Amino acid sequence: MTRWPLPDPMSRALAQARQAARVGEVPVGAVIMRDGVVIAEAHNAPRGLSDPTAHAELLAIRRAAQVLGQERLEGCELWVTLEPCAMCAGAIAHARIARLYYGAPDPKGGAVEHGARVFEQAQCLHRPEVYAGIGEAEASELLRGFFRERR
């Protein structure tokens, strides 16, 4: 079986996730691209920043908005290693991100294909195109290894 190389943005998101693990954060990384150019990257940092909202997706969205000088990230793609939670899915909708690519599903805390399914709600004012499972094996192994070491 031939294994295809991961798209560069997901490889970068995984590198961010590995960095998060190195500093004791849950290994989740995110990258935002526009017109084929990376404009923001981040990893989880709730512990380091003493901020429960410092998820990789939110930090990347904040950085991308600053780079673009606007709150709407229309035409942007978000690549993240784990299915976004409800908080992050809400931010993705509010930022008007065009496409969401994520690696590992999150049956406990995810809100895209699990739980709240934010983008399927009538109240959701923007629905990105969603592509799941890109880099799933790598992202899942990072998470499993991180939590295994802590048990």
C-alpha positions in Angstrom: 0.0 0.0 0.0 1.4 3.4 -1.0 1.3 6.1 1.6 0.9 9.5 0.1 2.8 12.4 1.6 0.8 14.8 3.7 0.0 18.2 2.3 2.5 20.8 3.6 -0.1 22.7 5.7 -0.9 19.5 7.6 2.7 18.7 8.0 3.2 22.1 9.5 0.2 21.7 11.8 1.7 18.4 13.0 5.0 20.2 13.7 3.1 22.7 15.8 1.4 19.9 17.6 4.7 18.3 18.4 5.9 21.7 19.7 2.8 21.8 22.0 3.7 18.4 23.4 7.3 19.4 24.1 6.0 22.3 26.3 3.4 20.1 28.1 0.4 21.2 26.2 -2.1 18.9 24.5 -0.6 18.3 21.1 -2.8 20.2 18.7 -1.5 22.4 15.9 -3.2 24.7 13.4 -2.2 26.5 10.2 -4.1 29.1 8.3 -3.4 29.6 4.6 -4.7 32.1 2.1 -3.9 31.9 -1.6 -1.4 29.1 -1.0 0.6 31.1 1.6 0.8 30.3 5.3 -0.3 33.5 7.2 -0.6 32.0 10.7 0.4 29.0 12.7 -0.1 28.1 16.4 -0.3 25.3 18.8 -2.4 24.7 22.0 -1.3 27.0 24.8 -4.0 27.1 27.5 -1.5 26.2 30.3 1.3 28.3 29.1 -0.9 31.4 28.6 -3.2 30.7 31.6 -6.0 31.0 29.1 -8.7 28.3 28.6 -9.5 29.8 25.2 -5.9 29.4 23.9 -6.7 26.5 21.6 -4.5 26.2 18.5 -7.4 27.2 16.2 -8.2 30.4 18.1 -4.6 31.5 18.4 -4.1 30.9 14.6 -7.4 32.8 13.8 -6.3 35.7 16.0 -2.9 35.9 14.3 -4.4 35.6 10.8 -6.9 38.4 11.5 -4.0 40.6 12.7 -1.9 39.8 9.6 -4.9 40.6 7.3 -6.0 43.5 9.4 -9.6 42.3 9.5 -11.9 40.0 11.4 -13.2 38.0 8.5 -10.9 35.4 7.0 -12.8 34.8 3.8 -10.9 32.8 1.3 -8.7 31.2 4.1 -8.2 27.6 4.9 -7.7 26.2 8.4 -5.6 23.1 8.8 -5.8 21.6 12.3 -4.7 18.2 13.7 -7.8 17.5 15.8 -11.5 18.0 15.1 -12.4 21.4 16.5 -14.4 21.8 19.7 -17.7 23.8 19.9 -15.8 27.0 20.9 -13.4 26.7 18.0 -16.1 25.7 15.5 -18.0 28.8 16.5 -14.9 31.0 15.9 -14.4 29.3 12.5 -17.9 30.2 11.5 -17.6 33.8 12.8 -14.3 34.2 11.0 -15.9 33.0 7.8 -13.1 30.5 7.1 -13.8 29.0 3.7 -12.3 25.5 4.2 -11.5 23.4 7.3 -9.1 20.4 7.1 -8.6 18.3 10.2 -6.8 15.2 11.1 -8.1 13.1 14.0 -11.7 12.9 15.0 -12.6 13.8 18.6 -15.6 11.8 19.7 -15.4 13.3 23.2 -14.9 17.0 22.5 -15.3 17.5 18.8 -18.2 19.6 17.5 -17.9 19.1 13.7 -18.8 15.5 13.1 -19.4 14.7 16.8 -21.3 16.4 19.7 -22.9 19.7 18.8 -22.2 19.5 15.1 -22.0 23.3 15.0 -21.9 23.7 11.3 -25.2 21.7 10.9 -27.2 24.0 13.2 -29.7 26.3 11.6 -28.2 29.1 13.7 -24.8 28.7 12.2 -24.4 31.7 9.8 -21.4 30.3 7.9 -20.5 26.8 7.0 -17.0 26.0 5.8 -16.2 23.2 3.5 -15.0 20.4 5.8 -12.4 17.7 4.9 -11.7 15.2 7.7 -9.1 12.6 8.2 -6.0 14.3 6.6 -3.1 13.2 8.7 -5.4 11.3 11.0 -2.9 8.5 11.8 -0.1 10.9 12.7 -2.3 13.2 14.8 -4.0 10.4 16.6 -0.6 8.8 17.5 0.7 12.1 18.8 -2.4 12.4 21.1 -2.3 8.8 22.3 1.4 9.0 23.1 0.9 12.3 25.0 -1.8 10.9 27.2 -0.1 7.5 27.6 2.9 9.3 29.1 0.7 11.1 31.6 -1.1 8.0 32.9 
